[in-house]
Amino acid sequence: MQRIAVVTSGGDAPGMNACIRAVYRAGVYAGVEIYGIRRGYTGMIDGDIYKIQRHDVGNIIHQGGTILGTSRSEEFKTPEGRQKAADQLFEKGIDGLILIGGDGSFKGGNYLSEETGIPIIAIPGTIDNDIAGTDFSIGFDTAVNIALESIDRIRDTAISHGRLFFVEVMGHTSSFIALEAGIAGGAAYLVLHNGHQEVEALCSHLESLFTKGKHHAIVVVAEGDHPGCSFSIAKQVSSRIKMESRVCVLGHTQRGGSPTSRDRVLAAKLGVSAVNALLNGQGGVMVGEIKREIVFQPFSDVIGKQQKTDPRMDALSRILTGF
């Protein structure tokens, strides 16, 4: 194996650049050429592939986003689109591919590998942390800390005005960000699943807190399938509880910014391990970290199998929000 390409696909996540840097340096260390694919699968189909040079990865370890760019490609979902992408890889002499992204990107990579025989190592990069086969994905820790900083700031104005705040965090169908940011931020209540079904319990809980003398509160809401759901939840709660409330949807602010040290180190570990795995003849696997050990899982064991939150964390949140 002489040439390895790296691509970032799907939603961007802080730490992707640190991972690209690690892939490049591991390749150079092993005497392998590393190529970058711009704009995700769209760039792969278009042949937007170039040899990465040392200066390309200089001073990017602290940058959010991805220097390669990313996209969501409808054409790549078709066999014809994937064959176009494969033809471009073969033309450039690419022997193996490192894919940084989430579950949807992994599905496309799995099809590409099965149809063309290109060995692929996947690296979990998504703030949602919903990928099975790894304790954490690149970008999750940064997203939690960004959400936490916002919650801390919102608390200042909540206390000053005696208000009820609903803070909605990202995560798609995953509740990891809401759970960790809510616990770390001292939220009065966490709406993690089926928000509208929790309104009754939420109102009872808040009424109990206000009866005990609390004059402000922060409720952290997981966006779920419908971003913006906190507005509807807040409206329903306000009709029951006579307290001024505000809604803050953090949205894509959680995707940007400089990655934390935890995300940078994880990105370095996974990037180097992915290069070594390709050089050792592996393919069709995702590299992750479980209990601080690097592990490799077949695509069949991780694709479409969402990681679930730890029940112990759910129990912890109930204990800490009970006052």
C-alpha positions in Angstrom: 0.0 0.0 0.0 1.6 3.2 -1.2 -1.3 5.8 -1.4 -4.0 6.3 1.2 -6.8 8.9 0.9 -8.7 10.6 3.7 -12.2 12.0 3.4 -14.6 13.8 5.8 -18.2 13.2 5.2 -21.6 14.3 6.6 -21.8 16.8 9.5 -18.5 18.4 10.5 -17.2 17.9 14.0 -14.5 19.7 16.1 -11.4 17.5 15.9 -11.7 16.4 12.3 -8.7 18.5 11.4 -6.7 17.1 14.2 -7.5 13.6 12.8 -6.5 14.6 9.3 -3.2 15.9 10.6 -2.7 12.6 12.5 -3.4 10.5 9.4 -0.9 12.6 7.4 1.8 12.3 10.0 1.3 8.6 10.5 1.4 8.1 6.7 4.7 10.1 6.4 6.1 8.1 9.3 5.3 4.9 7.5 6.6 6.1 4.1 3.1 6.3 2.6 1.6 9.1 0.5 -1.5 10.6 1.9 -4.1 12.2 -0.4 -7.1 14.4 0.6 -10.5 14.3 -0.9 -12.3 17.6 -0.9 -16.1 18.0 -0.3 -16.8 14.5 0.9 -18.3 12.0 -1.4 -19.2 14.8 -3.9 -15.5 15.6 -4.3 -14.7 11.9 -4.6 -17.1 11.6 -7.5 -15.7 14.7 -9.1 -12.1 13.6 -8.7 -11.3 16.5 -6.3 -8.3 14.6 -4.9 -4.9 16.0 -4.1 -1.7 14.9 -2.5 -1.5 16.5 1.0 1.7 18.4 1.8 3.2 19.2 5.1 2.1 22.8 5.0 -1.5 21.7 4.4 -1.8 20.3 7.9 0.3 22.9 9.6 -1.5 24.8 12.4 -4.8 23.1 11.9 -4.9 21.0 15.1 -6.7 23.7 16.9 -9.2 24.6 14.2 -12.8 23.4 14.1 -14.6 22.2 11.0 -12.6 20.3 8.3 -10.0 21.7 5.9 -11.2 19.1 3.4 -14.7 20.3 3.4 -17.7 18.0 3.6 -21.1 17.4 1.9 -24.1 15.1 1.7 -24.2 13.5 -1.8 -27.4 12.1 -3.2 -25.5 10.7 -6.3 -23.2 8.6 -4.1 -26.3 6.8 -2.8 -26.6 5.1 -6.2 -24.4 2.3 -7.5 -23.5 4.4 -10.5 -22.4 7.3 -8.3 -20.2 5.0 -6.2 -18.6 3.5 -9.3 -17.7 7.0 -10.5 -16.1 7.6 -7.1 -14.2 4.4 -7.3 -13.0 5.1 -10.8 -11.5 8.4 -9.6 -9.8 6.6 -6.7 -8.3 4.0 -9.0 -7.2 6.7 -11.5 -5.2 8.4 -8.7 -3.7 5.1 -7.6 -5.4 5.1 -4.2 -4.9 1.8 -2.4 -7.0 2.5 0.7 -9.4 5.0 2.2 -9.9 6.5 5.6 -13.4 7.8 6.2 -14.1 10.3 9.0 -17.8 10.7 9.6 -21.0 9.3 11.1 -23.4 6.4 10.5 -24.7 7.7 7.2 -21.2 8.1 5.9 -20.3 4.7 7.1 -23.2 3.1 5.1 -21.9 4.7 1.9 -18.4 3.6 2.7 -19.5 0.1 3.3 -21.3 -0.1 0.0 -18.3 1.3 -1.8 -16.0 -1.2 -0.2 -18.3 -4.2 -0.9 -18.8 -3.1 -4.6 -15.3 -2.2 -5.5 -13.0 -4.0 -3.0 -11.4 -0.8 -1.8 -10.2 -1.3 1.8 -11.8 1.3 4.1 -11.2 2.2 7.7 -13.9 4.3 9.3 -13.3 6.8 12.1 -16.3 8.1 14.2 -16.5 11.8 13.8 -19.9 13.3 15.0 -20.9 15.5 17.9 -24.0 13.2 18.4 -21.8 10.4 19.9 -24.5 8.0 18.6 -22.2 5.5 16.9 -21.9 2.0 18.4 -18.4 0.4 18.9 -16.7 3.3 20.6 -17.2 5.1 23.9 -16.8 8.5 22.3 -16.8 10.0 18.8 -14.6 12.9 17.7 -16.4 16.2 18.4 -18.7 15.1 21.2 -16.6 16.4 24.1 -16.2 19.8 22.4 -19.9 20.1 21.7 -20.8 19.3 25.3 -18.4 22.0 26.6 -19.8 24.5 24.2 -23.3 23.7 25.4 -22.1 23.9 29.0 -20.6 27.3 28.5 -23.9 28.6 27.0 -25.8 27.1 29.9 -23.5 28.8 32.4 -24.0 32.1 30.7 -27.8 31.7 30.5 -27.9 30.9 34.2 -26.6 34.5 35.0 -29.6 36.1 33.3 -32.0 33.5 34.5 -31.0 34.3 38.1 -31.1 38.1 37.4 -34.6 38.1 36.0 -36.1 35.1 37.9 -36.9 33.3 34.7 -37.4 29.8 33.4 -35.1 29.0 30.5 -35.4 26.2 28.0 -32.0 25.4 26.4 -32.2 23.1 23.4 -29.1 21.2 22.4 -28.2 19.2 19.3 -27.8 15.5 19.0 -30.5 14.5 16.4 -32.0 11.3 17.9 -29.2 11.0 20.5 -29.5 12.5 24.0 -25.8 12.3 24.9 -25.1 16.1 24.7 -28.3 16.9 26.6 -27.5 14.4 29.3 -23.9 15.4 29.9 -24.4 19.1 29.5 -27.5 19.1 31.6 -25.7 17.2 34.5 -22.6 19.4 34.3 -24.7 22.6 34.0 -26.9 21.8 37.0 -30.1 21.8 35.0 -33.4 21.6 36.9 -34.8 19.1 34.4 -33.6 17.2 31.4 -36.0 16.5 28.5 -34.2 13.6 26.8 -36.9 11.6 24.9 -40.3 12.3 23.5 -40.4 15.8 24.9 -44.1 16.5 24.5 -44.9 13.3 26.5 -42.9 14.7 29.4 -44.7 18.0 29.8 -46.9 16.7 32.6 -44.0 15.4 34.6 -41.9 18.5 33.8 -44.7 20.8 35.1 -45.1 18.9 38.3 -41.4 18.9 38.9 -41.1 22.7 38.3 -44.1 23.5 40.4 -42.5 21.5 43.2 -39.2 23.4 42.9 -40.9 26.8 42.8 -43.0 25.9 45.9 -39.8 25.2 47.7 -38.6 28.7 47.0 -36.6 28.3 43.7 -37.1 31.5 41.6 -35.4 30.5 38.4 -34.7 27.2 36.5 -32.9 25.9 33.4 -34.4 23.0 31.5 -32.1 21.3 28.9 -34.0 19.8 26.0 -32.6 17.3 23.4 -33.7 18.3 20.0 -34.8 14.8 18.9 -36.2 14.4 15.5 -37.6 17.9 15.4 -35.1 20.8 16.0 -37.0 23.7 17.6 -39.3 21.4 19.7 -38.4 23.4 22.8 -40.6 26.3 21.7 -43.7 24.1 21.7 -42.7 22.5 25.1 -42.1 26.0 26.6 -45.6 27.1 25.4 -47.3 24.2 26.9 -45.4 24.6 30.2 -46.1 28.4 30.3 -49.9 27.7 30.0 -49.6 25.7 33.2 -47.0 27.5 35.2 -47.3 31.3 35.6 -43.6 32.1 35.2 -41.9 34.1 32.6 -39.8 31.8 30.3 -37.4 32.1 27.4 -36.1 29.6 24.8 -32.5 29.4 23.6 -31.8 27.0 20.7 -28.0 26.5 20.6 -28.1 24.9 17.2 -25.0 24.8 15.0 -22.9 26.8 17.4 -22.1 23.4 19.0 -20.4 22.2 15.9 -17.8 25.0 15.6 -15.0 26.2 17.7 -11.6 24.9 18.7 -11.7 21.2 19.8 -11.0 20.3 23.4 -7.8 18.4 24.4 -9.9 15.3 24.8 -11.1 15.5 21.2 -7.6 16.3 19.9 -6.1 13.3 21.6 -8.9 11.0 20.6 -8.5 12.2 17.0 -4.8 11.5 17.1 -5.2 8.0 18.5 -7.9 7.0 15.9 -6.1 8.7 13.0 -2.8 6.9 13.6 -4.6 3.6 14.3 -6.5 3.8 11.0 -3.3 4.2 9.0 -1.7 1.3 10.7 -4.8 -0.8 10.2 -4.7 -0.3 6.5 -1.0 -1.0 6.3 -1.7 -4.2 8.2 -4.2 -5.4 5.6 -7.4 -4.5 7.5 -10.5 -3.1 5.8 -14.3 -2.9 6.3 -13.9 -1.9 9.9 -14.3 1.1 12.2 -11.7 2.1 14.7 -12.9 3.3 18.1 -11.9 3.5 21.7 -13.5 1.5 24.5 -12.2 1.8 28.0 -9.2 3.6 26.7 -8.3 0.7 24.4 -8.2 0.9 20.6 -10.7 -1.5 19.1 -11.8 -2.5 15.6 -15.4 -3.4 14.8 -16.7 -4.8 11.5 -19.0 -2.4 9.7 -21.8 -4.9 10.2 -21.5 -4.4 14.0 -21.7 -0.6 14.0 -23.7 0.6 11.0 -27.3 1.3 12.0 -26.8 0.3 15.6 -27.1 3.5 17.6 -25.2 3.7 20.9 -27.5 4.1 23.9 -27.0 6.3 26.9 -25.8 4.7 30.1 -28.8 4.0 32.4 -26.5 5.0 35.3 -26.2 8.5 33.8 -30.0 8.7 33.6 -30.3 7.8 37.2 -27.7 10.3 38.2 -29.5 13.1 36.4 -32.8 12.2 38.3 -30.9 12.4 41.6 -29.2 15.7 40.9 -32.4 17.4 39.5 -34.6 16.4 42.4 -34.0 19.6 44.4 
